[in-house]
Amino acid sequence: MRQNQLLLSTLREAPADADVVSHKLMLRAGFIRQLAAGIYSYLPLGRRVLRKVEEIVRQEMDRAGAQELLMPAMQPAELWQESGRYAVYGPELIRLKDRHDREFALGPTHEEVITTLVRNEVSSYRRLPMTLYQIQTKFRDERRPRYGLLRGREFLMKDAYSFDMDLEGLHESYMKMFNAYHRIFERCGINFRAVEADPGAIGGEGGTHEFMALADIGEDTIAACTCCEYAANMEKAEPRAEKFDVANAADVHVPAIEKFHTPDLKSIDQLVESLGVTASELMKTLIFKADEQVVAVVVRGDHEVNEIKVKNYLGAIDIAIADYATVEQSAGVAAGFVGPTGLTIPVLVDRAVAQMVSGIAGAGEVDHHIRHVQPGRDFALEHIGDFRNVNEGDACPRCAEGIFKLYRGIEMGHVFKLGTKYSESLGATFLDSNGRSQHMIMGCYGIGISRILSAVIEQHNDEFGIVWPKALAPYQVHLIPISVKDETQMQIANDLYERLLANGVEVLIDDRDERAGVKFKDADLIGIPYRIVIGKGAAEGMVEFVERSKGEKESLTVEEAYARVSESR
Ligand code: 9G3
């Protein structure tokens, strides 16, 4: 491609509203342009990278035996009413009416569409297992689109759906996808972890993993063991349950509860400071509203409540910290002074609290706390569970020596075991080998194709710009003649360009009439892996060879340079 014709304008500075490096660089290097909040155009360089990612995904899906199809974005509302999800999703689901006033949704995902399609096309066990996928634009009206392609309102997803006769079939289909995902993210040059995740609202037969690209700006936190393979997102990561028997706590004599005055001590830190205790000697009681139910959750002072774990324990759809009025009304005292004793609402006690011999807690009275609080004696242990986030350094539950380290991550892929959630609600059945009608067992598997561009740039950049992994770069070679007016330079540059093209090498030639400094700055921004500079040495047949990821310059003959980039394919 000749850069003089390429639709490309690089920017010296990123717009103010771009606040992560991948968003800044994609705008500055001319890969994307924003049309509206969370809605982007891919300029030619961006489109070429997007296509490279698509091709890797397509190859690995096909290798895993999945069949590609393409489903509509416009989905009749009736489908979502039939699956019961039309009412579940709020403004995030983009809804519209056609000219006949019929209601449609712009597809945020395609469980309803694919299940209906397969229901109508497949009815015998002989046709199963079957995994179908598409690469297609999804619409989700995010309340706060941000970080460029990381959280958009219109984005490219590969979504796959598997259909099996039984659970072991589902496990096989799931593992084929799981392994294909490993190959995809490895080929994309991404440093990632597959983490055990929480099945979430979509439900499923237990068993769901997220593929997270490690990145400091990632919105998710993952916990990975320093020794074994165990890794999970915070909603799933479980601390090791120390062997403990609540009864033995009763062996130790604990004095009766003693209330004491703690004026102006609001936070855990203030209490720790003024009482000269450690946070692990404190009990924190928080009030939550799970659907219509109000519950108290008690965790140790050095731990944080994980709302999803509480929600899952209660089997609730929604959960949120209770507002002041609800706290006053349900605990009889202002938030911050709530304690675990004397509550009339259910009290969920984290395992770490249940095994405390005694601790300091809120007194249920403003500016007062209580000490010598003994779990089991001073408040009921009817609900004991894992309700907290793991902390860095907590013991791994799977191996003997490992401890957790926490990382920020960008979710690039998510694989779910769905079971019969959609085949039941939408009636996708098949006749088994005994002629009995059974519901198909499903799995679903997503990859954020456009989001991968951001994840890759977050992991592959330097102070000068993007450093594309070879498999994803928009071109493989960047030819840079220093002076387009110098006939010798242009002769060599054009000759190289034609030969490389003829040899199937993706090459971009910077034939603009620009100063060398401008050409190098732009080349660094765009981040093409190999660069051949045709400058003064051209007269002696010498060119400069630079590998973008390394930076050192080599002086080579034209032939040597040609060979270097040709063999690298
Ligand atoms: C909606 C809206 C947003 C959504 C969904 C539905 C996420 C929704 C979960 C999934 C599960 C899997 C197949 C590919 C992999 C992910 N956001 N999810 O169902 F109506 Cl507005 O999409 N789907």
Residues whose N, C-alpha, C, O or C-beta is under 5 A from the ligand:
A	BS01	9G3	Y89 E92 L93 P108 T109 R140 D159 H414 C444 Y445 G446
